[in-house]
């Protein structure tokens, strides 16, 4: 009888122990899930809040024209940069909460970057012209979800506040050339200066999308924005498909990708790296040395498939750069020179025909598709006319 009672007690104890382990196991699992989701979100949102709060304090100390919590433009690579393989996306919500910035009014700019790049924040106030920069110290980031924040003064490895509006930079080029060489914004000087000024000047959404993806705003990506605008106006029948084949690639490609949604992954983009010898072998209408727009060589072929007929039409484009030697050419610092050019072209985006030259117009033969002209070994410019049902250059 006694043995039976002891056995029963053991059974109850074992059962209770198993239940305890199961319950605590489930609790631990739930805690682990919270640790990698909700707690991570809260942590990185707090990082964004800390960055925004510190930036506002930096701006208020730097400018007598500081006017409180209005009119900010926030730039960051949060969401792209990772810290210890942690997503930093939630930091964006922290910026929004403190600064009142947002995507809808273009006051929150998300700059593309590689995951291993340092996480940084820049808060620009156009009214004062000042920009606060903060870069996260990865060694200050918590080792696990139960870690504690350091003070914000210790959390950022690099902080700086500088006046970066275009007029101030133009007037103080020599001073800022030295500051940019010293990487006052952690090596992000060019992207921050160009994008902040462009957004403050009212850059259209399509342009912002292009230089967010490109990760800076330069004359090269501007040429792509303008060529893409021209292509959209040229092919006016909506609902068709683009295929872009660049024969002289540069920064412009990122604008085509973002504005026309023609991407390699959707088999809508091809790139050929033409050599000088290749270009010398092109026909006169394309090489920039012959008839027509001398100095403007073919750089991009844009095909468009009509949604009704299924026919592929196309244009060969070249970009005619403006002569800015008497204006922007006065600035020898690369960042300030390119900023000047960026703002010039920004004002001209509603007149793409000023810079874009159509070197040829054509319709492909019914059996020919753009991909067949973009295959390895095909000299597209030289075989384009022979594969077209109709082909004309502006002089014809």
Secondary structure as UniProt FT lines:
FT   HELIX           2..36
FT   HELIX           38..62
FT   TURN            64..65
FT   STRAND          72..76
FT   TURN            79..80
FT   STRAND          81..83
FT   TURN            84..85
FT   STRAND          86..87
FT   TURN            89..90
FT   HELIX           91..99
FT   TURN            103..106
FT   STRAND          108..110
FT   TURN            115..116
FT   STRAND          120..125
FT   TURN            126..129
FT   STRAND          130..136
FT   HELIX           138..140
FT   TURN            145..146
FT   HELIX           152..155
FT   STRAND          156..163
FT   HELIX           166..171
FT   HELIX           173..181
FT   TURN            182..187
FT   HELIX           189..200
FT   TURN            201..202
FT   HELIX           205..214
FT   HELIX           219..234
FT   TURN            238..239
FT   STRAND          241..246
FT   HELIX           252..260
FT   HELIX           264..266
FT   STRAND          269..271
FT   HELIX           276..280
FT   HELIX           284..287
FT   TURN            294..295
FT   STRAND          300..305
FT   TURN            307..309
FT   STRAND          312..319
FT   TURN            325..327
FT   HELIX           328..330
FT   HELIX           334..346
FT   TURN            347..350
FT   HELIX           352..354
FT   STRAND          356..364
FT   TURN            366..367
FT   HELIX           370..373
FT   TURN            376..377
FT   HELIX           380..383
FT   HELIX           385..387
FT   STRAND          388..392
FT   TURN            394..395
//
